[in-house]
């Protein structure tokens, strides 16, 4: 009997929320389909569920057939929540109840892309190591300040699995298949998708600071990193200059030469971009977002926001 033949069938369910990212879902589900083909039999059984029990539309408008949420004793081994869009629009109490019930039954629970936000809302990530797509991280941190996601491609912490989404689920499924069936078989599955460079779980979700900003000066990069870390309580120019190991005047010259901007303009841009993500994804009021991004008040924040984006903060909010 081969190793694959010795493995029992493993049932994996996907809870798809309207607006889920099709790429994230496909990157997680297609390796399971390929594993069945390569094994010559069904070693993974895939089921899809939706909050209303009917077909659910992806962010691109592609419908995926789905069944009602699984009840007690459904027989699933793993459930993965796929969510995209804005967490402030996610109101799915039935999904939260379902996840809690499944967790009590010992089912392994996971989230992909924005899915970990639902796990956090269900109280299933307390004391857990986890990740979430970087776009959803600000909303999660504001809603659940006691939680701290890692900027990793995926994280496996016991019976909790979280993944940043995009193509990262290909890496995650490689790891899960390797753990269950063996690395050789997992490599065959990855090769099926021409996935020859399997990423490590701790690999970053985003390009490096040097790539994103197009600069390589170490002092300037250290300041840009600190700017992204201190959005709520911005540091002054003198403190940032000390971090870079230069004088404040020389720091000004670095921003002008490498980024064609000023220290204050770059810091404000980073904070306003963060504020926009909170406007789009969190239920925080405009006053609360102003405070969370280090501005003195709603009026000051609104004036700067309009000057940068050409529209008011309230216009970003969906009705």
PyMOL commands that set and color helices and strands:
alter all, ss='L'
color gray80, all
select helices_A, chain A and resi 3-6+22-39+87-89+93-104+115-121+134-143+168-181+183-192+209-213+218-229+237-244+248-259+263-281+286-292+298-309+313-316
alter helices_A, ss='H'
color red, helices_A
select strands_A, chain A and resi 10-16+44-50+56-57+63-64+78-83+108-113+154-157+160-163
alter strands_A, ss='S'
color yellow, strands_A
deselect
rebuild
show_as cartoon
